[in-house]
Amino acid sequence: MSYQEYRPSSFNLLPPVIKNLLIINGLLWLAETVFTERLGFSFNEHFGLYYPLSQYFNPVQYVSYMFLHGSFMHLLSNMFALWMFGTVLENYWGPKRFLIYFFVTGIGAAIIQTCMAWYGINQLQHAVDVYAAAPDMMDFITLVKQNGMYLNAETVNKMNDFLTQWQNVPESSQLAGRSIEYANMLVTAKMDVPTVGASGAVFGVLLAFGMLFPNTLIYLYFAIPIKAKYFVILYGLFELFSGVSNNPGDNVAHFAHLGGMLFGFFLIRYWNKRNRNQFY
């Protein structure tokens, strides 16, 4: 089926795939809230996407992470964008093709996120290996300050207690040796941070909207008009800049967003290889 062969008989404001995605994401957010508060079981911690070498990794997470969110605002913003842009695409493509596109871009985003995690973890492991060759208290403090944002509260307390001991006996070679163990905890902690959210797939949907309907006006803040193609380009550049900047306080998976757009671009080009002028 080419794009030109499918034409919806009417425009459905809540087509079936979009409707079910909204319901599933909403129910899982409620389940996360209730189960965490009452049973101490977190869906995000078990089914978020982990680095493959993490003790918590499971291949199913490449799909399950797309249906989980870190907060209500995270859920709301993703679902609003999915409904706003995805509704048009599902009406245009049909449910089957839209669902395939959603999963390909979501899984593609997870693959790119894994690749970037591999790069960051290897960089950190190299820094730890360099430190282990000549452990020093000041170098240890610097290493922890730069990479300690991934540690949980319990590990932070243990590390602070250890550092207090070391500061009291700075010449201790035994404590210097133990610091290597704590330094390696930074690598493990970075591996054990899950990624959740439908943002990668949503960015793929946004890209498709910009490619199929490039001159459609989008109103930023419901007031500033901008053509869809320019909005997509600017948003993509912003995500690239944010990802490269690597702000320590930024917990957004910017490269996952770009991964969703990248896989979406190639999938659309593949689908449309015999009709290259469709999007321009």
C-alpha positions in Angstrom: 0.0 0.0 0.0 1.4 3.4 -0.9 0.4 6.6 0.8 -1.8 7.6 -2.1 -3.9 4.5 -1.9 -5.2 5.2 1.6 -7.7 8.0 2.1 -9.8 8.1 5.3 -13.5 8.5 4.6 -13.7 10.9 7.6 -11.3 12.5 10.1 -11.5 10.7 13.4 -10.4 12.8 16.4 -9.5 9.7 18.3 -8.5 6.9 16.0 -8.1 3.4 17.4 -4.3 3.2 17.8 -4.0 6.7 19.3 -7.0 5.9 21.7 -5.4 2.7 22.9 -2.0 4.2 23.3 -3.4 7.0 25.4 -5.4 4.4 27.6 -2.4 2.1 28.1 0.0 4.9 29.0 -2.6 6.5 31.4 -3.3 3.2 33.1 0.3 2.3 33.6 1.0 5.7 35.1 -1.8 5.1 37.6 -0.5 1.6 38.3 3.0 3.0 38.8 1.6 5.5 41.3 -0.6 3.0 43.2 1.8 0.1 43.2 4.8 2.2 44.3 2.9 3.9 47.2 1.1 0.8 48.5 3.2 -2.2 47.5 6.7 -0.7 47.0 6.8 -2.1 43.5 7.9 0.3 40.7 7.0 -0.5 37.1 9.6 2.2 36.1 12.4 0.5 38.0 11.5 -3.0 36.5 10.4 -2.2 33.0 12.3 1.0 32.2 15.1 0.7 29.7 18.4 -0.2 31.3 21.9 -0.5 29.8 22.4 -4.1 28.6 25.2 -4.8 31.1 23.1 -3.6 34.1 21.8 -6.3 36.5 18.3 -5.0 35.8 18.3 -5.3 32.1 15.7 -7.3 30.2 15.3 -7.3 26.4 11.5 -6.6 26.8 12.5 -3.2 28.1 13.1 -2.0 24.6 9.3 -2.0 24.2 8.0 -1.6 27.7 9.9 1.6 28.4 7.7 3.5 25.9 4.6 3.0 28.0 6.1 4.4 31.3 6.6 8.0 32.5 8.5 9.7 35.3 5.8 12.2 36.2 2.3 13.3 35.4 3.6 16.3 33.4 5.9 13.9 31.5 2.9 11.8 30.6 0.7 14.7 29.8 3.1 16.4 27.4 3.9 13.2 25.5 0.3 12.1 25.2 -0.9 15.6 24.1 1.8 15.7 21.4 1.0 12.1 20.4 -2.7 12.9 20.0 -2.1 16.3 18.3 0.3 15.0 15.6 -0.4 11.2 15.7 -4.1 11.6 15.0 -3.4 13.3 11.7 -0.9 10.6 10.7 -3.1 7.6 11.7 -6.0 9.1 9.8 -3.7 9.5 6.8 -1.8 6.2 7.0 -4.3 4.0 8.6 -3.9 2.2 12.0 -1.6 -0.6 10.9 1.0 1.5 9.3 0.9 4.1 12.1 1.3 1.4 14.7 4.4 0.0 12.9 5.8 3.5 12.7 5.3 4.1 16.4 7.1 1.0 17.5 9.9 1.3 15.0 10.7 4.9 16.1 10.3 4.0 19.8 12.6 1.0 19.5 15.0 3.0 17.3 15.1 5.7 20.0 16.0 3.0 22.6 18.8 1.7 20.3 20.3 5.2 20.0 20.0 5.8 23.7 21.8 2.5 24.4 24.6 3.5 22.0 25.0 6.9 23.8 24.9 5.2 27.1 27.7 2.8 25.9 29.8 5.8 25.0 29.2 7.6 28.3 29.8 4.5 30.4 33.0 3.7 28.5 34.3 7.3 29.1 33.5 7.0 32.8 35.1 3.5 33.1 38.3 4.9 31.4 38.4 7.8 34.0 38.0 5.2 36.8 40.7 3.0 35.4 43.1 6.0 35.2 42.2 6.9 38.8 42.8 3.3 39.9 46.3 3.4 38.7 47.1 6.2 41.1 44.3 6.8 43.7 44.3 10.2 45.3 41.8 11.8 47.7 41.4 15.0 45.7 41.0 13.1 42.4 38.4 10.9 44.1 36.4 13.9 45.3 36.5 15.4 41.8 35.4 12.1 40.2 32.5 11.8 42.6 31.4 15.4 42.1 31.4 14.9 38.3 29.6 11.6 38.3 27.8 11.2 41.6 24.4 12.3 40.3 23.5 8.7 39.5 24.1 7.4 43.0 21.1 6.5 45.3 20.8 8.0 48.8 22.1 4.9 50.5 25.3 4.8 48.4 25.8 8.5 48.8 25.7 8.1 52.6 28.2 5.2 52.5 30.5 7.2 50.2 30.4 10.3 52.5 31.2 8.1 55.6 34.1 6.6 53.7 35.4 10.0 52.6 35.2 11.2 56.2 37.3 8.3 57.3 39.8 8.9 54.6 40.1 12.6 55.4 40.9 11.7 59.0 43.7 9.4 57.8 44.7 10.8 54.4 48.0 8.8 54.3 46.2 5.4 54.6 47.1 3.2 51.6 44.3 0.8 52.6 41.7 3.5 52.3 43.2 4.7 49.0 42.8 1.1 47.8 39.2 1.0 49.0 38.4 4.2 47.1 38.8 2.3 43.9 35.9 0.1 44.8 33.8 3.2 45.5 34.9 4.7 42.2 33.7 1.6 40.3 30.3 2.1 42.0 29.9 5.2 39.9 30.1 3.1 36.8 27.5 0.6 38.1 25.2 3.4 39.2 25.3 4.9 35.7 24.4 1.5 34.2 21.5 1.2 36.6 19.6 4.4 35.6 16.5 3.5 33.6 15.1 5.5 30.7 11.3 5.8 30.5 8.8 7.6 28.2 7.2 7.6 24.8 9.2 10.7 23.8 11.4 8.9 21.2 8.3 7.6 19.4 6.6 11.0 19.8 9.6 12.8 18.2 9.3 10.3 15.4 5.7 11.2 14.9 6.6 14.8 14.9 9.1 14.3 12.2 6.6 12.4 10.1 4.1 15.2 10.5 6.7 17.7 9.3 7.6 15.6 6.3 4.1 14.8 5.2 2.6 18.2 6.0 5.6 20.6 5.8 3.6 23.8 5.3 1.0 23.2 7.9 1.1 26.0 10.5 1.9 25.1 14.1 1.1 27.7 16.8 3.8 27.9 19.5 2.2 28.7 22.8 -1.1 28.9 20.8 0.0 32.2 19.4 3.2 32.1 17.3 2.7 30.5 13.8 5.5 28.5 12.3 5.5 26.0 9.5 5.8 22.3 10.5 9.0 21.7 8.6 10.8 24.6 10.3 9.4 23.6 13.7 10.8 20.1 13.2 14.2 21.3 12.1 14.5 23.8 15.0 13.4 21.3 17.5 15.8 18.7 16.2 18.7 21.2 16.4 17.7 22.1 19.9 17.8 18.4 20.9 21.2 18.0 19.3 22.6 21.0 21.1 21.1 19.9 24.4 22.5 16.4 24.0 26.0 17.6 23.0 26.0 20.1 25.9 25.6 17.2 28.3 24.4 19.4 31.2 25.0 17.3 34.5 21.6 18.5 35.8 19.7 17.5 32.6 18.0 14.1 32.9 16.3 14.3 29.5 17.3 11.6 27.0 17.9 14.0 24.1 19.7 11.5 21.9 16.7 9.1 22.3 14.5 11.9 20.8 16.9 12.3 17.9 17.0 8.5 17.5 13.2 8.4 17.1 13.5 11.1 14.4 16.4 9.4 12.7 14.6 6.0 12.5 11.4 7.7 11.4 13.2 9.5 8.6 14.7 6.3 7.2 11.5 4.4 7.6 9.5 7.0 5.7 12.2 7.2 3.0 12.0 3.4 2.7 8.2 3.4 2.4 8.2 6.3 0.0 11.2 5.3 -2.2 9.0 5.1 -5.3 7.3 8.3 -4.6 10.1 10.7 -3.5 8.2 13.9 -4.1 5.3 13.0 -1.8 6.8 15.0 1.1 8.1 18.1 -0.6 
